[in-house]
């Protein structure tokens, strides 16, 4: 199965979950699907496809697809909108500036990756490393 077919399978699953298929925009170049709506969600299809391709059998593939649909159609992968709602789940991570820049370029227009330089300086980064904020969910960063 190719990544485009996997993206189509996800789109069908999102439609079955009640999302309008016209709001699901797959960008093959970035490997991401943008789910437009009240809340815009970015599905990392390329990364998920690598996990899908590595599944040992059909049952594992179905389980992965169900988890993706739950995470993105139901909003379980969303970070809280309010800083105080994050509680202890808000964690800083050190990322190379090149990774921050690459990730920022894949986001939809108007969205920014929350980051700063090591000493809190505002972007653009002039150093090799930056601090990115992630919201911890069930033992995994979101």
N, CA, C and O atoms as CSV, one atom per row, in Angstrom:
chain,resi,resn,atom,element,x,y,z
A,1,UNK,N,N,0.842,-1.177,0.000
A,1,UNK,CA,C,0.000,0.000,0.000
A,1,UNK,C,C,0.889,1.243,0.000
A,1,UNK,O,O,1.878,1.298,0.732
A,2,UNK,N,N,0.547,2.224,-0.805
A,2,UNK,CA,C,1.284,3.485,-0.875
A,2,UNK,C,C,0.713,4.472,0.135
A,2,UNK,O,O,-0.403,4.297,0.623
A,3,UNK,N,N,1.478,5.504,0.443
A,3,UNK,CA,C,1.050,6.497,1.428
A,3,UNK,C,C,-0.250,7.187,1.008
A,3,UNK,O,O,-1.080,7.503,1.860
A,4,UNK,N,N,-0.436,7.426,-0.295
A,4,UNK,CA,C,-1.667,8.072,-0.765
A,4,UNK,C,C,-2.879,7.177,-0.503
A,4,UNK,O,O,-3.951,7.674,-0.157
A,5,UNK,N,N,-2.717,5.878,-0.663
A,5,UNK,CA,C,-3.817,4.943,-0.384
A,5,UNK,C,C,-4.115,4.911,1.117
A,5,UNK,O,O,-5.274,4.824,1.520
A,6,UNK,N,N,-3.077,4.980,1.932
A,6,UNK,CA,C,-3.257,5.022,3.381
A,6,UNK,C,C,-4.001,6.298,3.775
A,6,UNK,O,O,-4.898,6.260,4.617
A,7,UNK,N,N,-3.625,7.431,3.164
A,7,UNK,CA,C,-4.306,8.698,3.433
A,7,UNK,C,C,-5.781,8.607,3.033
A,7,UNK,O,O,-6.650,9.121,3.737
A,8,UNK,N,N,-6.058,7.954,1.909
A,8,UNK,CA,C,-7.443,7.776,1.463
A,8,UNK,C,C,-8.217,6.915,2.462
A,8,UNK,O,O,-9.387,7.182,2.737
A,9,UNK,N,N,-7.567,5.885,3.004
A,9,UNK,CA,C,-8.202,5.032,4.000
A,9,UNK,C,C,-8.532,5.845,5.258
A,9,UNK,O,O,-9.607,5.689,5.838
A,10,UNK,N,N,-7.607,6.707,5.671
A,10,UNK,CA,C,-7.867,7.551,6.829
A,10,UNK,C,C,-9.022,8.515,6.548
A,10,UNK,O,O,-9.891,8.712,7.397
A,11,UNK,N,N,-9.027,9.113,5.353
A,11,UNK,CA,C,-10.104,10.040,4.984
A,11,UNK,C,C,-11.463,9.330,5.061
A,11,UNK,O,O,-12.427,9.895,5.577
A,12,UNK,N,N,-11.540,8.106,4.555
A,12,UNK,CA,C,-12.785,7.336,4.624
A,12,UNK,C,C,-13.189,7.090,6.081
A,12,UNK,O,O,-14.364,7.182,6.435
A,13,UNK,N,N,-12.211,6.782,6.901
A,13,UNK,CA,C,-12.490,6.565,8.325
A,13,UNK,C,C,-12.984,7.837,8.998
A,13,UNK,O,O,-13.898,7.790,9.821
A,14,UNK,N,N,-12.379,8.986,8.650
A,14,UNK,CA,C,-12.836,10.255,9.215
A,14,UNK,C,C,-14.263,10.552,8.772
A,14,UNK,O,O,-15.061,11.065,9.556
A,15,UNK,N,N,-14.591,10.234,7.519
A,15,UNK,CA,C,-15.957,10.448,7.020
A,15,UNK,C,C,-16.945,9.555,7.775
A,15,UNK,O,O,-18.035,10.002,8.134
A,16,UNK,N,N,-16.571,8.303,8.015
A,16,UNK,CA,C,-17.431,7.390,8.764
A,16,UNK,C,C,-17.619,7.858,10.204
A,16,UNK,O,O,-18.636,7.573,10.836
A,17,UNK,N,N,-16.606,8.590,10.718
A,17,UNK,CA,C,-16.686,9.120,12.085
A,17,UNK,C,C,-17.492,10.420,12.142
A,17,UNK,O,O,-17.692,10.987,13.215
A,18,UNK,N,N,-17.950,10.883,10.980
A,18,UNK,CA,C,-18.799,12.063,10.963
A,18,UNK,C,C,-18.163,13.339,10.444
A,18,UNK,O,O,-18.820,14.379,10.398
A,19,UNK,N,N,-16.897,13.281,10.053
A,19,UNK,CA,C,-16.259,14.469,9.492
A,19,UNK,C,C,-16.607,14.599,8.020
A,19,UNK,O,O,-16.802,13.595,7.336
A,20,UNK,N,N,-16.684,15.813,7.535
A,20,UNK,CA,C,-16.921,16.080,6.117
A,20,UNK,C,C,-15.618,15.797,5.368
A,20,UNK,O,O,-14.595,16.424,5.644
A,21,UNK,N,N,-15.652,14.869,4.438
A,21,UNK,CA,C,-14.464,14.504,3.669
A,21,UNK,C,C,-13.850,15.667,2.926
A,21,UNK,O,O,-12.653,15.654,2.638
A,22,UNK,N,N,-14.649,16.679,2.608
A,22,UNK,CA,C,-14.129,17.852,1.914
A,22,UNK,C,C,-13.224,18.692,2.814
A,22,UNK,O,O,-12.462,19.525,2.323
A,23,UNK,N,N,-13.304,18.476,4.126
A,23,UNK,CA,C,-12.469,19.245,5.048
A,23,UNK,C,C,-11.134,18.548,5.316
A,23,UNK,O,O,-10.290,19.086,6.032
A,24,UNK,N,N,-10.938,17.360,4.750
A,24,UNK,CA,C,-9.706,16.596,4.936
A,24,UNK,C,C,-8.795,16.834,3.731
A,24,UNK,O,O,-9.070,16.355,2.631
A,25,UNK,N,N,-7.730,17.565,3.945
A,25,UNK,CA,C,-6.829,17.936,2.858
A,25,UNK,C,C,-5.472,17.245,3.065
A,25,UNK,O,O,-4.753,17.561,4.013
A,26,UNK,N,N,-5.125,16.303,2.179
A,26,UNK,CA,C,-3.848,15.593,2.288
A,26,UNK,C,C,-2.803,16.276,1.421
A,26,UNK,O,O,-3.005,16.462,0.221
A,27,UNK,N,N,-1.679,16.651,2.036
A,27,UNK,CA,C,-0.556,17.247,1.328
A,27,UNK,C,C,0.538,16.189,1.252
A,27,UNK,O,O,1.243,15.931,2.228
A,28,UNK,N,N,0.667,15.582,0.075
A,28,UNK,CA,C,1.621,14.481,-0.088
A,28,UNK,C,C,3.057,14.935,0.127
A,28,UNK,O,O,3.876,14.166,0.631
A,29,UNK,N,N,3.380,16.179,-0.248
A,29,UNK,CA,C,4.747,16.681,-0.105
A,29,UNK,C,C,5.189,16.697,1.362
A,29,UNK,O,O,6.319,16.319,1.672
A,30,UNK,N,N,4.301,17.134,2.267
A,30,UNK,CA,C,4.660,17.185,3.688
A,30,UNK,C,C,4.282,15.898,4.416
A,30,UNK,O,O,4.747,15.654,5.530
A,31,UNK,N,N,3.431,15.065,3.786
A,31,UNK,CA,C,2.998,13.834,4.428
A,31,UNK,C,C,2.002,14.067,5.543
A,31,UNK,O,O,1.909,13.268,6.475
A,32,UNK,N,N,1.247,15.172,5.451
A,32,UNK,CA,C,0.296,15.505,6.500
A,32,UNK,C,C,-1.096,15.725,5.932
A,32,UNK,O,O,-1.259,16.160,4.792
A,33,UNK,N,N,-2.090,15.417,6.744
A,33,UNK,CA,C,-3.475,15.679,6.386
A,33,UNK,C,C,-3.985,16.767,7.335
A,33,UNK,O,O,-3.858,16.657,8.554
A,34,UNK,N,N,-4.557,17.804,6.758
A,34,UNK,CA,C,-5.124,18.884,7.539
A,34,UNK,C,C,-6.630,18.639,7.650
A,34,UNK,O,O,-7.317,18.494,6.639
A,35,UNK,N,N,-7.131,18.596,8.867
A,35,UNK,CA,C,-8.554,18.449,9.105
A,35,UNK,C,C,-9.086,19.828,9.484
A,35,UNK,O,O,-8.888,20.289,10.609
A,36,UNK,N,N,-9.756,20.478,8.549
A,36,UNK,CA,C,-10.296,21.815,8.785
A,36,UNK,C,C,-11.640,21.696,9.479
A,36,UNK,O,O,-12.415,20.787,9.185
A,37,UNK,N,N,-11.915,22.593,10.382
A,37,UNK,CA,C,-13.187,22.610,11.098
A,37,UNK,C,C,-13.126,23.650,12.190
A,37,UNK,O,O,-12.341,24.595,12.112
A,38,UNK,N,N,-13.949,23.484,13.207
A,38,UNK,CA,C,-13.902,24.411,14.346
A,38,UNK,C,C,-12.499,24.435,14.939
A,38,UNK,O,O,-11.997,25.485,15.340
A,39,UNK,N,N,-11.880,23.274,14.986
A,39,UNK,CA,C,-10.487,23.134,15.419
A,39,UNK,C,C,-9.733,22.499,14.272
A,39,UNK,O,O,-10.117,21.435,13.786
A,40,UNK,N,N,-8.664,23.142,13.833
A,40,UNK,CA,C,-7.839,22.567,12.767
A,40,UNK,C,C,-6.879,21.570,13.392
A,40,UNK,O,O,-6.185,21.883,14.359
A,41,UNK,N,N,-6.845,20.369,12.832
A,41,UNK,CA,C,-5.946,19.331,13.323
A,41,UNK,C,C,-5.013,18.905,12.197
A,41,UNK,O,O,-5.412,18.856,11.034
A,42,UNK,N,N,-3.777,18.601,12.550
A,42,UNK,CA,C,-2.776,18.164,11.582
A,42,UNK,C,C,-2.426,16.713,11.893
A,42,UNK,O,O,-1.904,16.400,12.963
A,43,UNK,N,N,-2.721,15.833,10.938
A,43,UNK,CA,C,-2.478,14.396,11.106
A,43,UNK,C,C,-1.159,14.047,10.416
A,43,UNK,O,O,-1.041,14.240,9.205
A,44,UNK,N,N,-0.165,13.540,11.149
A,44,UNK,CA,C,1.127,13.201,10.546
A,44,UNK,C,C,1.070,11.874,9.779
A,44,UNK,O,O,1.591,10.857,10.238
A,45,UNK,N,N,0.437,11.901,8.622
A,45,UNK,CA,C,0.183,10.687,7.841
A,45,UNK,C,C,1.476,9.951,7.500
A,45,UNK,O,O,1.533,8.724,7.594
A,46,UNK,N,N,2.513,10.688,7.107
A,46,UNK,CA,C,3.779,10.050,6.737
A,46,UNK,C,C,4.360,9.230,7.875
A,46,UNK,O,O,4.773,8.087,7.675
A,47,UNK,N,N,4.395,9.802,9.056
A,47,UNK,CA,C,4.926,9.093,10.217
A,47,UNK,C,C,4.037,7.908,10.573
A,47,UNK,O,O,4.530,6.827,10.893
A,48,UNK,N,N,2.723,8.119,10.516
A,48,UNK,CA,C,1.795,7.036,10.832
A,48,UNK,C,C,1.875,5.903,9.811
A,48,UNK,O,O,1.730,4.731,10.159
A,49,UNK,N,N,2.110,6.265,8.546
A,49,UNK,CA,C,2.216,5.246,7.501
A,49,UNK,C,C,3.422,4.337,7.759
A,49,UNK,O,O,3.351,3.133,7.513
A,50,UNK,N,N,4.515,4.899,8.246
A,50,UNK,CA,C,5.687,4.078,8.565
A,50,UNK,C,C,5.332,3.031,9.624
A,50,UNK,O,O,5.760,1.880,9.532
A,51,UNK,N,N,4.546,3.434,10.629
A,51,UNK,CA,C,4.098,2.482,11.660
A,51,UNK,C,C,3.124,1.464,11.068
A,51,UNK,O,O,3.175,0.278,11.392
A,52,UNK,N,N,2.237,1.944,10.194
A,52,UNK,CA,C,1.254,1.073,9.549
A,52,UNK,C,C,1.963,-0.007,8.727
A,52,UNK,O,O,1.616,-1.186,8.799
A,53,UNK,N,N,2.963,0.415,7.946
A,53,UNK,CA,C,3.696,-0.526,7.097
A,53,UNK,C,C,4.470,-1.558,7.924
A,53,UNK,O,O,4.714,-2.672,7.461
A,54,UNK,N,N,4.851,-1.184,9.143
A,54,UNK,CA,C,5.619,-2.089,9.999
A,54,UNK,C,C,4.737,-3.047,10.803
A,54,UNK,O,O,5.252,-3.933,11.485
A,55,UNK,N,N,3.420,-2.878,10.730
A,55,UNK,CA,C,2.512,-3.767,11.473
A,55,UNK,C,C,2.687,-5.209,11.006
A,55,UNK,O,O,2.860,-5.475,9.817
A,56,UNK,N,N,2.638,-6.135,11.967
A,56,UNK,CA,C,2.910,-7.540,11.652
A,56,UNK,C,C,1.746,-8.253,10.971
A,56,UNK,O,O,1.948,-9.255,10.284
A,57,UNK,N,N,0.508,-7.734,11.160
A,57,UNK,CA,C,-0.642,-8.394,10.537
A,57,UNK,C,C,-1.789,-7.401,10.367
A,57,UNK,O,O,-1.686,-6.244,10.776
A,58,UNK,N,N,-2.875,-7.861,9.764
A,58,UNK,CA,C,-4.028,-6.996,9.487
A,58,UNK,C,C,-4.686,-6.500,10.777
A,58,UNK,O,O,-5.159,-5.365,10.834
A,59,UNK,N,N,-4.718,-7.328,11.791
A,59,UNK,CA,C,-5.317,-6.915,13.059
A,59,UNK,C,C,-4.562,-5.719,13.645
A,59,UNK,O,O,-5.179,-4.773,14.133
A,60,UNK,N,N,-3.243,-5.763,13.596
A,60,UNK,CA,C,-2.435,-4.649,14.103
A,60,UNK,C,C,-2.671,-3.384,13.274
A,60,UNK,O,O,-2.717,-2.282,13.821
A,61,UNK,N,N,-2.821,-3.540,11.960
A,61,UNK,CA,C,-3.090,-2.390,11.094
A,61,UNK,C,C,-4.438,-1.763,11.432
A,61,UNK,O,O,-4.551,-0.540,11.508
A,62,UNK,N,N,-5.464,-2.596,11.636
A,62,UNK,CA,C,-6.791,-2.082,11.990
A,62,UNK,C,C,-6.757,-1.366,13.342
A,62,UNK,O,O,-7.399,-0.331,13.522
A,63,UNK,N,N,-6.008,-1.922,14.278
A,63,UNK,CA,C,-5.888,-1.305,15.603
A,63,UNK,C,C,-5.231,0.071,15.492
A,63,UNK,O,O,-5.661,1.018,16.151
A,64,UNK,N,N,-4.204,0.184,14.673
A,64,UNK,CA,C,-3.522,1.468,14.484
A,64,UNK,C,C,-4.467,2.483,13.855
A,64,UNK,O,O,-4.539,3.623,14.314
A,65,UNK,N,N,-5.190,2.089,12.814
A,65,UNK,CA,C,-6.120,3.005,12.142
A,65,UNK,C,C,-7.213,3.456,13.113
A,65,UNK,O,O,-7.561,4.637,13.131
A,66,UNK,N,N,-7.759,2.547,13.918
A,66,UNK,CA,C,-8.774,2.922,14.914
A,66,UNK,C,C,-8.219,3.946,15.899
A,66,UNK,O,O,-8.898,4.913,16.246
A,67,UNK,N,N,-6.986,3.731,16.347
A,67,UNK,CA,C,-6.365,4.657,17.296
A,67,UNK,C,C,-6.175,6.039,16.667
A,67,UNK,O,O,-6.392,7.056,17.325
A,68,UNK,N,N,-5.773,6.076,15.397
A,68,UNK,CA,C,-5.600,7.355,14.694
A,68,UNK,C,C,-6.940,8.073,14.586
A,68,UNK,O,O,-7.025,9.276,14.830
A,69,UNK,N,N,-7.968,7.349,14.225
A,69,UNK,CA,C,-9.298,7.956,14.089
A,69,UNK,C,C,-9.790,8.496,15.426
A,69,UNK,O,O,-10.349,9.591,15.481
A,70,UNK,N,N,-9.590,7.746,16.497
A,70,UNK,CA,C,-9.992,8.226,17.821
A,70,UNK,C,C,-9.206,9.466,18.216
A,70,UNK,O,O,-9.767,10.423,18.748
A,71,UNK,N,N,-7.918,9.443,17.955
A,71,UNK,CA,C,-7.057,10.556,18.361
A,71,UNK,C,C,-7.403,11.847,17.638
A,71,UNK,O,O,-7.406,12.919,18.243
A,72,UNK,N,N,-7.696,11.749,16.337
A,72,UNK,CA,C,-7.892,12.965,15.554
A,72,UNK,C,C,-9.349,13.300,15.285
A,72,UNK,O,O,-9.694,14.482,15.263
A,73,UNK,N,N,-10.215,12.328,15.080
A,73,UNK,CA,C,-11.631,12.634,14.835
A,73,UNK,C,C,-12.311,13.083,16.127
A,73,UNK,O,O,-13.149,13.984,16.108
A,74,UNK,N,N,-11.953,12.459,17.239
A,74,UNK,CA,C,-12.555,12.795,18.528
A,74,UNK,C,C,-11.782,13.871,19.282
A,74,UNK,O,O,-12.238,14.349,20.320
A,75,UNK,N,N,-10.610,14.257,18.764
A,75,UNK,CA,C,-9.827,15.300,19.411
A,75,UNK,C,C,-9.016,14.844,20.603
A,75,UNK,O,O,-8.558,15.670,21.393
A,76,UNK,N,N,-8.830,13.548,20.748
A,76,UNK,CA,C,-8.069,13.059,21.903
A,76,UNK,C,C,-6.591,13.449,21.840
A,76,UNK,O,O,-5.894,13.418,22.854
A,77,UNK,N,N,-6.115,13.816,20.641
A,77,UNK,CA,C,-4.717,14.226,20.496
A,77,UNK,C,C,-4.540,15.725,20.714
A,77,UNK,O,O,-3.416,16.226,20.681
A,78,UNK,N,N,-5.640,16.445,20.935
A,78,UNK,CA,C,-5.560,17.899,21.102
A,78,UNK,C,C,-4.881,18.262,22.416
A,78,UNK,O,O,-5.092,17.621,23.446
A,79,UNK,N,N,-4.069,19.296,22.354
A,79,UNK,CA,C,-3.522,19.883,23.567
A,79,UNK,C,C,-4.552,20.872,24.100
A,79,UNK,O,O,-5.312,21.443,23.318
A,80,UNK,N,N,-4.593,21.085,25.400
A,80,UNK,CA,C,-5.550,22.043,25.943
A,80,UNK,C,C,-5.336,23.444,25.351
A,80,UNK,O,O,-4.210,23.820,25.026
A,81,UNK,N,N,-6.427,24.211,25.215
A,81,UNK,CA,C,-6.351,25.565,24.667
A,81,UNK,C,C,-5.792,26.568,25.657
A,81,UNK,O,O,-5.220,27.581,25.252
A,82,UNK,N,N,-5.942,26.312,26.922
A,82,UNK,CA,C,-5.508,27.232,27.967
A,82,UNK,C,C,-4.247,26.685,28.637
A,82,UNK,O,O,-4.160,25.494,28.936
A,83,UNK,N,N,-3.283,27.556,28.866
A,83,UNK,CA,C,-2.028,27.148,29.492
A,83,UNK,C,C,-2.271,26.488,30.847
A,83,UNK,O,O,-1.666,25.458,31.143
A,84,UNK,N,N,-3.144,27.061,31.675
A,84,UNK,CA,C,-3.376,26.503,33.011
A,84,UNK,C,C,-4.039,25.123,32.954
A,84,UNK,O,O,-3.971,24.375,33.929
A,85,UNK,N,N,-4.670,24.775,31.844
A,85,UNK,CA,C,-5.311,23.474,31.701
A,85,UNK,C,C,-4.301,22.354,31.453
A,85,UNK,O,O,-4.633,21.177,31.590
A,86,UNK,N,N,-3.087,22.710,31.096
A,86,UNK,CA,C,-2.052,21.704,30.813
A,86,UNK,C,C,-1.528,21.067,32.090
A,86,UNK,O,O,-1.124,19.904,32.087
A,87,UNK,N,N,-1.534,21.822,33.180
A,87,UNK,CA,C,-1.037,21.289,34.449
A,87,UNK,C,C,0.386,20.775,34.308
A,87,UNK,O,O,1.249,21.446,33.740
A,88,UNK,N,N,0.616,19.603,34.818
A,88,UNK,CA,C,1.949,19.011,34.792
A,88,UNK,C,C,2.261,18.342,33.459
A,88,UNK,O,O,3.355,17.805,33.284
A,89,UNK,N,N,1.316,18.362,32.509
A,89,UNK,CA,C,1.533,17.698,31.224
A,89,UNK,C,C,2.356,18.537,30.258
A,89,UNK,O,O,2.859,18.008,29.267
A,90,UNK,N,N,2.508,19.844,30.523
A,90,UNK,CA,C,3.255,20.707,29.627
A,90,UNK,C,C,4.747,20.520,29.885
A,90,UNK,O,O,5.245,20.821,30.970
A,91,UNK,N,N,5.449,20.022,28.876
A,91,UNK,CA,C,6.863,19.687,29.039
A,91,UNK,C,C,7.713,20.368,27.976
A,91,UNK,O,O,7.332,20.416,26.806
A,92,UNK,N,N,8.862,20.894,28.380
A,92,UNK,CA,C,9.784,21.439,27.377
A,92,UNK,C,C,10.659,20.326,26.808
A,92,UNK,O,O,11.038,19.398,27.522
A,93,UNK,N,N,10.974,20.427,25.527
A,93,UNK,CA,C,11.912,19.500,24.901
A,93,UNK,C,C,12.945,20.312,24.139
A,93,UNK,O,O,12.618,21.347,23.557
A,94,UNK,N,N,14.185,19.853,24.139
A,94,UNK,CA,C,15.229,20.485,23.340
A,94,UNK,C,C,15.222,19.874,21.949
A,94,UNK,O,O,15.337,18.657,21.800
A,95,UNK,N,N,15.087,20.709,20.938
A,95,UNK,CA,C,15.104,20.258,19.553
A,95,UNK,C,C,16.171,21.022,18.799
A,95,UNK,O,O,16.406,22.194,19.092
A,96,UNK,N,N,16.824,20.391,17.834
A,96,UNK,CA,C,17.738,21.133,16.961
A,96,UNK,C,C,16.940,22.191,16.191
A,96,UNK,O,O,15.783,21.970,15.831
A,97,UNK,N,N,17.567,23.328,15.946
A,97,UNK,CA,C,16.897,24.413,15.216
A,97,UNK,C,C,16.417,23.940,13.848
A,97,UNK,O,O,15.387,24.405,13.360
A,98,UNK,N,N,17.155,23.020,13.224
A,98,UNK,CA,C,16.744,22.522,11.905
A,98,UNK,C,C,15.437,21.743,11.997
A,98,UNK,O,O,14.607,21.832,11.092
A,99,UNK,N,N,15.236,20.972,13.080
A,99,UNK,CA,C,13.995,20.215,13.259
A,99,UNK,C,C,12.833,21.179,13.519
A,99,UNK,O,O,11.732,20.986,13.001
A,100,UNK,N,N,13.084,22.211,14.321
A,100,UNK,CA,C,12.042,23.203,14.597
A,100,UNK,C,C,11.618,23.883,13.308
A,100,UNK,O,O,10.426,24.028,13.039
A,101,UNK,N,N,12.584,24.295,12.521
A,101,UNK,CA,C,12.290,24.971,11.245
A,101,UNK,C,C,11.533,24.053,10.298
A,101,UNK,O,O,10.561,24.471,9.668
A,102,UNK,N,N,11.974,22.804,10.194
A,102,UNK,CA,C,11.313,21.844,9.298
A,102,UNK,C,C,9.874,21.600,9.734
A,102,UNK,O,O,8.977,21.550,8.893
A,103,UNK,N,N,9.640,21.449,11.029
A,103,UNK,CA,C,8.285,21.212,11.531
A,103,UNK,C,C,7.404,22.436,11.320
A,103,UNK,O,O,6.239,22.311,10.942
A,104,UNK,N,N,7.960,23.618,11.564
A,104,UNK,CA,C,7.208,24.858,11.391
A,104,UNK,C,C,6.736,25.006,9.940
A,104,UNK,O,O,5.627,25.481,9.695
A,105,UNK,N,N,7.561,24.607,8.996
A,105,UNK,CA,C,7.215,24.736,7.578
A,105,UNK,C,C,6.084,23.808,7.163
A,105,UNK,O,O,5.428,24.050,6.150
A,106,UNK,N,N,5.846,22.754,7.930
A,106,UNK,CA,C,4.788,21.807,7.568
A,106,UNK,C,C,3.430,22.186,8.150
A,106,UNK,O,O,2.415,21.592,7.788
A,107,UNK,N,N,3.402,23.166,9.045
A,107,UNK,CA,C,2.143,23.558,9.668
A,107,UNK,C,C,1.314,24.424,8.728
A,107,UNK,O,O,1.865,25.125,7.879
A,108,UNK,N,N,-0.001,24.379,8.876
A,108,UNK,CA,C,-0.856,25.230,8.046
A,108,UNK,C,C,-0.556,26.710,8.296
A,108,UNK,O,O,-0.071,27.076,9.366
A,109,UNK,N,N,-0.840,27.535,7.330
A,109,UNK,CA,C,-0.632,28.970,7.454
A,109,UNK,C,C,-1.362,29.497,8.684
A,109,UNK,O,O,-2.516,29.151,8.936
A,110,UNK,N,N,-0.674,30.332,9.437
A,110,UNK,CA,C,-1.273,30.926,10.627
A,110,UNK,C,C,-1.035,30.147,11.903
A,110,UNK,O,O,-1.426,30.609,12.976
A,111,UNK,N,N,-0.407,28.979,11.828
A,111,UNK,CA,C,-0.120,28.181,13.010
A,111,UNK,C,C,1.371,28.232,13.293
A,111,UNK,O,O,2.190,28.183,12.375
A,112,UNK,N,N,1.714,28.332,14.566
A,112,UNK,CA,C,3.114,28.394,14.960
A,112,UNK,C,C,3.437,27.291,15.949
A,112,UNK,O,O,2.626,26.961,16.814
A,113,UNK,N,N,4.617,26.728,15.817
A,113,UNK,CA,C,5.115,25.753,16.778
A,113,UNK,C,C,5.579,26.528,18.010
A,113,UNK,O,O,6.432,27.405,17.880
A,114,UNK,N,N,5.050,26.238,19.198
A,114,UNK,CA,C,5.459,26.998,20.389
A,114,UNK,C,C,6.907,26.669,20.756
A,114,UNK,O,O,7.211,25.567,21.212
A,115,UNK,N,N,7.795,27.649,20.548
A,115,UNK,CA,C,9.205,27.428,20.833
A,115,UNK,C,C,9.906,28.755,21.129
A,115,UNK,O,O,9.377,29.836,20.871
A,116,UNK,N,N,11.110,28.631,21.677
A,116,UNK,CA,C,11.967,29.791,21.930
A,116,UNK,C,C,13.410,29.299,21.971
A,116,UNK,O,O,13.669,28.098,21.885
A,117,UNK,N,N,14.337,30.230,22.102
A,117,UNK,CA,C,15.746,29.870,22.244
A,117,UNK,C,C,15.993,29.388,23.680
A,117,UNK,O,O,15.105,29.472,24.528
A,118,UNK,N,N,17.182,28.890,23.939
A,118,UNK,CA,C,17.491,28.299,25.248
A,118,UNK,C,C,17.274,29.252,26.416
A,118,UNK,O,O,16.903,28.815,27.506
A,119,UNK,N,N,17.495,30.530,26.210
A,119,UNK,CA,C,17.342,31.493,27.299
A,119,UNK,C,C,16.058,32.298,27.157
A,119,UNK,O,O,15.934,33.381,27.728
A,120,UNK,N,N,15.097,31.769,26.393
A,120,UNK,CA,C,13.799,32.400,26.267
A,120,UNK,C,C,13.678,33.432,25.153
A,120,UNK,O,O,12.632,34.066,25.012
A,121,UNK,N,N,14.745,33.611,24.351
A,121,UNK,CA,C,14.675,34.586,23.269
A,121,UNK,C,C,13.635,34.151,22.252
A,121,UNK,O,O,13.496,32.965,21.953
A,122,UNK,N,N,12.907,35.128,21.726
A,122,UNK,CA,C,11.854,34.857,20.750
A,122,UNK,C,C,12.446,34.405,19.418
A,122,UNK,O,O,13.585,34.745,19.098
A,123,UNK,N,N,11.684,33.644,18.642
A,123,UNK,CA,C,12.121,33.246,17.306
A,123,UNK,C,C,12.305,34.475,16.416
A,123,UNK,O,O,11.722,35.518,16.712
A,124,UNK,N,N,13.077,34.399,15.358
A,124,UNK,CA,C,13.743,33.200,14.844
A,124,UNK,C,C,14.985,32.851,15.662
A,124,UNK,O,O,15.652,33.727,16.213
A,125,UNK,N,N,15.275,31.564,15.728
A,125,UNK,CA,C,16.411,31.080,16.512
A,125,UNK,C,C,17.733,31.425,15.842
A,125,UNK,O,O,17.878,31.347,14.622
A,126,UNK,N,N,18.679,31.805,16.670
A,126,UNK,CA,C,20.032,32.079,16.177
A,126,UNK,C,C,21.012,31.042,16.716
A,126,UNK,O,O,22.211,31.114,16.446
A,127,UNK,N,N,20.501,30.085,17.473
A,127,UNK,CA,C,21.332,29.055,18.091
A,127,UNK,C,C,21.045,27.701,17.442
A,127,UNK,O,O,20.140,27.575,16.618
A,128,UNK,N,N,21.822,26.702,17.823
A,128,UNK,CA,C,21.677,25.352,17.285
A,128,UNK,C,C,20.500,24.600,17.894
A,128,UNK,O,O,19.949,23.690,17.275
A,129,UNK,N,N,20.111,24.989,19.127
A,129,UNK,CA,C,19.026,24.311,19.836
A,129,UNK,C,C,17.934,25.297,20.227
A,129,UNK,O,O,18.179,26.491,20.395
A,130,UNK,N,N,16.730,24.770,20.365
A,130,UNK,CA,C,15.612,25.562,20.844
A,130,UNK,C,C,14.777,24.725,21.788
A,130,UNK,O,O,14.945,23.508,21.868
A,131,UNK,N,N,13.876,25.378,22.500
A,131,UNK,CA,C,12.985,24.715,23.435
A,131,UNK,C,C,11.591,24.705,22.822
A,131,UNK,O,O,11.051,25.754,22.469
A,132,UNK,N,N,11.013,23.509,22.698
A,132,UNK,CA,C,9.672,23.330,22.144
A,132,UNK,C,C,8.784,22.813,23.263
A,132,UNK,O,O,9.190,21.940,24.029
A,133,UNK,N,N,7.566,23.352,23.361
A,133,UNK,CA,C,6.627,22.879,24.358
A,133,UNK,C,C,5.759,21.782,23.781
A,133,UNK,O,O,5.217,21.916,22.684
A,134,UNK,N,N,5.629,20.699,24.522
A,134,UNK,CA,C,4.756,19.598,24.124
A,134,UNK,C,C,3.814,19.314,25.287
A,134,UNK,O,O,4.118,19.619,26.441
A,135,UNK,N,N,2.679,18.730,24.966
A,135,UNK,CA,C,1.707,18.362,25.989
A,135,UNK,C,C,1.718,16.841,26.126
A,135,UNK,O,O,1.393,16.124,25.179
A,136,UNK,N,N,2.088,16.361,27.295
A,136,UNK,CA,C,2.212,14.938,27.562
A,136,UNK,C,C,0.836,14.303,27.691
A,136,UNK,O,O,0.002,14.776,28.463
A,137,UNK,N,N,0.594,13.233,26.939
A,137,UNK,CA,C,-0.670,12.493,26.994
A,137,UNK,C,C,-0.361,11.018,27.191
A,137,UNK,O,O,0.366,10.437,26.385
A,138,UNK,N,N,-0.880,10.407,28.216
A,138,UNK,CA,C,-0.779,8.965,28.462
A,138,UNK,C,C,0.642,8.446,28.270
A,138,UNK,O,O,0.846,7.408,27.642
A,139,UNK,N,N,1.614,9.160,28.804
A,139,UNK,CA,C,2.987,8.694,28.724
A,139,UNK,C,C,3.682,9.016,27.415
A,139,UNK,O,O,4.849,8.664,27.244
A,140,UNK,N,N,2.992,9.685,26.469
A,140,UNK,CA,C,3.602,10.028,25.189
A,140,UNK,C,C,3.364,11.495,24.900
A,140,UNK,O,O,2.287,12.021,25.180
A,141,UNK,N,N,4.371,12.161,24.338
A,141,UNK,CA,C,4.226,13.570,23.998
A,141,UNK,C,C,3.333,13.723,22.784
A,141,UNK,O,O,3.438,12.959,21.825
A,142,UNK,N,N,2.457,14.710,22.828
A,142,UNK,CA,C,1.563,14.983,21.714
A,142,UNK,C,C,2.028,16.177,20.923
A,142,UNK,O,O,1.388,16.553,19.941
